Amino acid sequence: MSKRKEPQINPQVKLSNQLVGNAGLYYVCYELLKRHWNVLPTSRNAKGIDIVIYSQDAKLTKTIQVKTLRKRNPIPCGNNLDNLIAEYLIACRNVFSEKPEVFVMKIDDDKIKDKIAEKSKGGRISYWLQPKVYEEFRDKWAKIGDGFD
């Protein structure tokens, strides 16, 4: 009986941003399911909210925006902070490694918008959350809690 070989990501093949983003989204969904949440990923074209979760008794719902990073980079937050409309921001870094890193932030309580840096290039403004800021939120799943709460 032959042993089945696990598929490997070929480092020579550049994965599209969409594939990387999907991998992060579904990894976060997996982690939320392990914490007993009912998980509903939204349409990939939905603005601002990537995941809606609700508790086992359906009395509590929460919204999540997921950002996926290939490596230790700033989190891009777009060109308008009003687009951060979810309750939680979750960054998933090194998503194709054996143990992806996850950073869980509650946008209002953690004052995330106050910690975002503004950059201007060619007259265009963009917003970024630096690694030294978001890394303090590594594996802070307790901020979201458990789907039985």
Secondary structure, DSSP 8 states (H G I E B T S, - for coil): ----------TTS---HHHHHHHHHHHHHHHHHHTT-EEEE--TT-SS--EEEE-TTS--EEEEEEEEESSS--EE--S-GGG--SSEEEEEESTTSSS-EEEEEETTTTTHHHH-EEEEETTEEEEEE-HHHHGGGBT-GGGT--TT-
